[in-house]
């Protein structure tokens, strides 16, 4: 397995089961997803939970995370475009710090997908500048629609129409489920908690973890925005 500096965590057990790629910190001023992933990996390891499949935690814009800013020179979540993609077996000189981060992430994603058992799910963890209830954003595809029906959350469809060059669009075009989860305001403690609950619930609905029905019901309940309870 590639020990890329972008690989925050990796858990694997068995020869079957789903593959899940969780991304945190694609924007450097959104650390909640990174903190949530660290907590989930620590609990998976400490509790010696029974699971089947592969789970990856992937750090996004390391340069921007270090500086605690959205991006350094250009938005990492707007440059996953055909004319910006690294080409296999060809040297590519990044045009910015953030493009360099994309090249490293591209290589890691490609390596993972070479051997990843299917089904494959990709989840990009984000937060917002203002106070918001948790919600999901996805490209409008049948694959995404079917999967996101499992969540008790508001869903915004069609992000590809107004957010060109997003990581999720790139992954969707490869033929895999890809969704974004907005867990709350950037620095709010609730954003970390919401992201953790979302990760656990996702591990349950994909079959990576077999969780008790009561526990799944709990995660489903706490994910529902308070205004809808």
C-alpha positions as CSV (number, residue, x, y, z in Angstrom):
1,X,0.0,0.0,0.0
2,X,1.3,3.5,-0.9
3,X,2.4,5.3,2.3
4,X,1.5,8.6,0.8
5,X,1.6,11.6,3.1
6,X,-2.0,12.1,2.1
7,X,-3.0,8.8,3.6
8,X,-4.4,9.6,7.1
9,X,-5.6,6.1,7.9
10,X,-6.2,2.7,6.3
11,X,-8.1,-0.4,7.6
12,X,-8.5,-3.6,5.8
13,X,-10.0,-7.0,6.7
14,X,-11.1,-10.0,4.6
15,X,-11.1,-10.4,0.9
16,X,-14.6,-9.1,0.2
17,X,-16.7,-6.2,1.3
18,X,-16.9,-2.6,0.1
19,X,-14.1,-0.1,-0.5
20,X,-14.7,3.3,1.1
21,X,-12.6,6.4,0.4
22,X,-13.2,9.3,2.8
23,X,-11.6,12.7,2.0
24,X,-11.0,15.4,4.6
25,X,-9.4,18.8,4.3
26,X,-9.8,19.3,0.5
27,X,-10.2,22.8,1.7
28,X,-7.6,23.7,4.3
29,X,-9.9,25.8,6.5
30,X,-12.2,22.8,6.9
31,X,-10.5,20.5,9.5
32,X,-13.6,18.9,11.0
33,X,-13.6,16.0,8.5
34,X,-9.9,15.3,9.3
35,X,-10.5,15.3,13.0
36,X,-13.6,13.0,12.6
37,X,-11.7,10.5,10.5
38,X,-8.8,10.4,13.0
39,X,-11.3,9.7,15.8
40,X,-13.1,6.9,13.8
41,X,-9.9,5.2,12.8
42,X,-8.7,5.3,16.5
43,X,-11.9,3.8,17.7
44,X,-11.9,1.1,15.0
45,X,-8.4,0.1,16.1
46,X,-9.0,0.4,19.8
47,X,-12.3,-1.5,19.9
48,X,-11.0,-4.2,17.5
49,X,-14.3,-4.0,15.7
50,X,-15.3,-6.7,13.3
51,X,-15.5,-5.4,9.7
52,X,-15.0,-6.5,6.2
53,X,-13.6,-4.5,3.3
54,X,-11.2,-1.5,3.0
55,X,-11.5,2.0,4.4
56,X,-9.2,4.8,3.5
57,X,-8.9,8.2,5.1
58,X,-7.3,10.7,2.7
59,X,-6.0,14.1,3.5
60,X,-6.7,16.8,0.9
61,X,-4.8,20.0,0.6
62,X,-1.9,19.5,3.1
63,X,-0.3,22.9,2.3
64,X,-3.6,24.7,3.0
65,X,-4.4,22.7,6.1
66,X,-1.0,23.7,7.6
67,X,-1.8,27.3,6.9
68,X,-5.5,26.9,7.9
69,X,-6.6,28.6,4.7
70,X,-9.1,27.4,2.0
71,X,-6.3,27.1,-0.6
72,X,-2.9,28.5,-1.3
73,X,-3.1,29.7,-5.0
74,X,-6.2,28.0,-6.5
75,X,-9.1,26.0,-5.2
76,X,-8.1,22.3,-5.1
77,X,-11.8,21.4,-5.5
78,X,-12.1,23.3,-8.8
79,X,-9.2,21.9,-10.8
80,X,-10.1,18.2,-11.4
81,X,-10.6,18.9,-15.1
82,X,-9.4,16.9,-18.1
83,X,-6.9,19.5,-19.2
84,X,-5.4,19.5,-15.6
85,X,-5.2,15.8,-15.0
86,X,-1.8,14.1,-14.7
87,X,-1.3,11.7,-17.6
88,X,0.1,8.2,-16.8
89,X,3.8,7.7,-17.6
90,X,4.2,11.4,-18.4
91,X,5.9,14.0,-16.3
92,X,3.6,16.9,-15.4
93,X,4.9,20.1,-13.9
94,X,2.2,21.5,-11.5
95,X,1.3,25.1,-12.2
96,X,0.5,25.9,-8.5
97,X,1.0,24.5,-5.0
98,X,-2.6,23.3,-5.0
99,X,-2.1,21.6,-8.5
100,X,0.8,19.8,-6.9
101,X,-1.5,18.5,-4.2
102,X,-3.9,17.3,-6.9
103,X,-1.2,15.4,-8.7
104,X,-0.3,13.6,-5.5
105,X,-3.9,12.8,-4.7
106,X,-4.5,11.6,-8.2
107,X,-1.6,9.1,-8.0
108,X,-2.9,7.8,-4.6
109,X,-6.5,7.5,-5.9
110,X,-5.3,5.7,-9.0
111,X,-3.2,3.3,-7.0
112,X,-6.1,2.5,-4.6
113,X,-8.6,1.9,-7.5
114,X,-6.3,-0.6,-9.2
115,X,-6.9,-3.3,-6.6
116,X,-10.0,-2.0,-4.7
117,X,-12.8,-4.5,-4.3
118,X,-16.2,-3.3,-5.5
119,X,-18.5,-1.7,-4.6
120,X,-16.6,1.5,-4.2
121,X,-17.9,4.6,-2.3
122,X,-16.2,8.0,-2.2
123,X,-17.2,10.5,0.4
124,X,-15.8,14.1,0.6
125,X,-16.2,15.7,4.1
126,X,-16.7,19.4,4.1
127,X,-18.0,22.3,6.3
128,X,-19.5,25.7,5.6
129,X,-18.5,29.3,6.6
130,X,-22.0,30.0,8.0
131,X,-24.2,28.1,10.5
132,X,-26.0,25.3,8.6
133,X,-27.7,22.0,9.3
134,X,-26.0,18.9,7.8
135,X,-26.7,18.1,4.2
136,X,-25.5,16.1,1.2
137,X,-24.3,17.3,-2.2
138,X,-24.0,15.1,-5.2
139,X,-23.8,15.0,-9.0
140,X,-27.2,14.2,-10.4
141,X,-26.8,10.5,-11.4
142,X,-28.9,7.4,-10.9
143,X,-26.0,5.8,-9.0
144,X,-25.8,8.7,-6.6
145,X,-29.6,9.0,-6.2
146,X,-30.0,5.3,-5.3
147,X,-27.3,5.4,-2.7
148,X,-28.1,8.7,-1.0
149,X,-31.7,7.6,-0.4
150,X,-30.2,5.7,2.5
151,X,-29.6,9.0,4.4
152,X,-32.2,11.0,6.4
153,X,-30.7,14.2,5.1
154,X,-31.5,17.0,2.7
155,X,-29.8,16.3,-0.7
156,X,-28.7,18.9,-3.2
157,X,-28.5,17.4,-6.7
158,X,-26.6,18.6,-9.7
159,X,-23.5,20.2,-8.2
160,X,-21.7,19.5,-11.5
161,X,-23.7,22.2,-13.1
162,X,-22.4,25.0,-10.9
163,X,-19.1,23.6,-9.4
164,X,-16.8,22.7,-12.3
165,X,-13.7,20.7,-11.6
166,X,-14.8,19.2,-8.3
167,X,-13.2,16.0,-7.0
168,X,-16.6,14.3,-6.7
169,X,-17.3,14.9,-10.4
170,X,-14.0,13.3,-11.4
171,X,-14.7,10.2,-9.3
172,X,-18.3,10.0,-10.6
173,X,-17.0,10.0,-14.1
174,X,-15.0,6.9,-13.2
175,X,-18.3,5.2,-12.5
176,X,-18.3,5.2,-8.7
177,X,-20.7,6.6,-6.1
178,X,-19.3,10.0,-4.9
179,X,-21.0,12.4,-2.5
180,X,-20.1,15.4,-0.4
181,X,-21.2,15.8,3.2
182,X,-21.5,19.3,4.7
183,X,-21.4,18.7,8.5
184,X,-21.8,22.3,9.8
185,X,-19.8,25.4,10.4
186,X,-16.0,25.2,10.0
187,X,-14.9,25.5,13.7
188,X,-18.1,24.3,15.4
189,X,-17.6,21.2,17.7
190,X,-20.9,20.0,16.3
191,X,-19.4,19.8,12.8
192,X,-16.8,17.2,14.0
193,X,-19.5,15.2,15.8
194,X,-21.8,15.3,12.8
195,X,-19.0,14.1,10.5
196,X,-18.2,11.2,12.9
197,X,-21.9,10.1,13.1
198,X,-22.1,10.3,9.3
199,X,-19.0,8.1,8.9
200,X,-20.2,5.5,11.3
201,X,-23.7,5.4,9.6
202,X,-22.0,5.1,6.2
203,X,-19.9,2.2,7.4
204,X,-23.1,0.6,8.5
205,X,-25.2,1.1,5.4
206,X,-22.4,0.0,3.0
207,X,-21.9,-3.3,5.0
208,X,-18.4,-2.5,6.0
209,X,-19.5,-2.8,9.6
210,X,-22.4,-4.9,10.9
211,X,-23.9,-2.6,13.5
212,X,-26.8,-3.5,15.8
213,X,-30.1,-2.2,14.5
214,X,-30.5,0.0,17.6
215,X,-27.1,1.6,16.9
216,X,-28.0,2.2,13.3
217,X,-31.3,3.8,14.4
218,X,-29.4,6.0,16.7
219,X,-27.0,7.3,14.0
220,X,-30.0,7.8,11.7
221,X,-31.8,9.8,14.3
222,X,-28.9,12.1,15.3
223,X,-28.1,12.8,11.6
224,X,-31.5,14.3,11.1
225,X,-31.4,18.1,11.2
226,X,-33.0,19.3,14.5
227,X,-35.5,21.4,12.5
228,X,-36.9,18.1,11.2
229,X,-37.1,16.2,14.5
